[in-house]
Amino acid sequence: MTRSTKAEKARQLNTAYALLQRRVAWSEAVQRLSRQFALSERQAYRYLEEAAQLERPVEVTEATVPITLKLPPSTVGQLRKYSRSSGLTIGAIVARALNAFLSALKRHG
């Protein structure tokens, strides 16, 4: 059996979270998760346990592709510093910055 991707796990957690928010009984929630995602009851129960610890739904992220960038050392230093203080990965910071830049290009050109 293959492992779930991060996006699949996020969707499963969010579904479990929604069931708990609607106060569905755990036994019924286990059954629903198990059927909807073809999980074992044990896996479904684990998702419910994890979802019970969440304060809000988790972000469903798109799959990523590794790339190599050459950046000035000062930029790398700033990225690392911001990564530590924000709790975001360098990849997440770069992706957000590039998305903002590319969106601005669409609006202006």
C-alpha positions in Angstrom: 0.0 0.0 0.0 1.4 3.4 -0.9 1.8 6.3 1.5 -0.4 9.3 1.3 1.0 12.5 -0.2 1.2 15.6 1.9 -1.8 17.0 0.1 -3.8 13.8 0.6 -2.9 13.8 4.3 -4.0 17.4 4.6 -7.4 16.6 3.0 -7.9 13.6 5.3 -7.0 15.7 8.3 -9.3 18.5 7.3 -12.2 16.0 6.7 -11.5 14.5 10.2 -11.4 18.1 11.6 -14.7 18.9 10.0 -16.3 15.8 11.4 -15.1 16.6 14.9 -16.3 20.2 14.5 -19.8 18.9 13.6 -19.6 16.7 16.7 -20.0 13.5 14.8 -19.5 10.5 17.1 -16.0 9.1 16.9 -17.2 5.6 15.9 -19.3 7.2 13.0 -16.4 9.5 12.1 -14.0 6.5 11.9 -16.4 4.7 9.6 -16.9 7.8 7.3 -13.2 8.5 7.0 -12.5 4.8 6.4 -15.0 4.6 3.6 -14.3 8.0 2.0 -10.5 7.6 1.8 -10.2 3.8 1.7 -8.4 3.8 5.1 -8.2 1.1 7.7 -10.2 2.0 10.8 -6.9 2.3 12.7 -5.6 4.9 10.2 -8.9 6.8 10.3 -8.8 6.8 14.1 -5.2 8.2 14.0 -6.4 11.0 11.7 -9.2 11.9 14.1 -6.7 11.9 17.0 -4.4 14.3 15.1 -7.3 16.4 14.0 -8.5 16.8 17.6 -5.3 18.6 18.4 -5.7 21.1 15.6 -6.9 24.7 16.2 -8.0 25.1 12.5 -7.8 23.1 9.3 -4.4 22.6 7.7 -3.3 24.1 4.5 -3.5 21.8 1.5 -0.3 22.4 -0.5 0.5 21.7 -4.0 3.3 19.2 -4.8 6.7 20.7 -5.2 9.6 20.1 -7.6 13.2 20.7 -6.5 15.3 23.3 -8.3 18.7 24.9 -7.7 19.2 28.6 -7.4 22.3 30.7 -7.2 21.8 33.6 -4.9 24.1 36.2 -3.3 25.3 35.2 0.2 23.6 38.2 1.7 20.2 37.2 0.2 20.7 33.6 1.5 21.5 35.0 4.9 18.3 37.1 4.9 16.2 34.1 3.8 17.6 31.9 6.5 17.0 34.6 9.2 13.4 35.1 8.0 12.9 31.3 7.8 14.0 30.9 11.4 11.9 33.8 12.7 8.7 32.9 10.7 8.8 29.2 11.0 8.4 28.9 7.2 10.7 26.9 5.0 13.0 28.6 2.6 11.0 26.9 -0.2 7.7 28.3 1.1 9.2 31.8 1.3 10.7 31.7 -2.2 7.4 30.3 -3.6 5.4 33.1 -2.0 7.8 35.7 -3.2 7.8 34.3 -6.8 4.0 34.0 -6.9 3.6 37.6 -5.8 6.2 38.8 -8.4 4.5 36.8 -11.2 1.1 38.0 -10.2 2.3 41.6 -10.4 3.7 40.9 -13.8 0.4 39.7 -15.0 -1.4 42.9 -13.8 1.2 45.2 -15.4 2.0 43.5 -18.6 
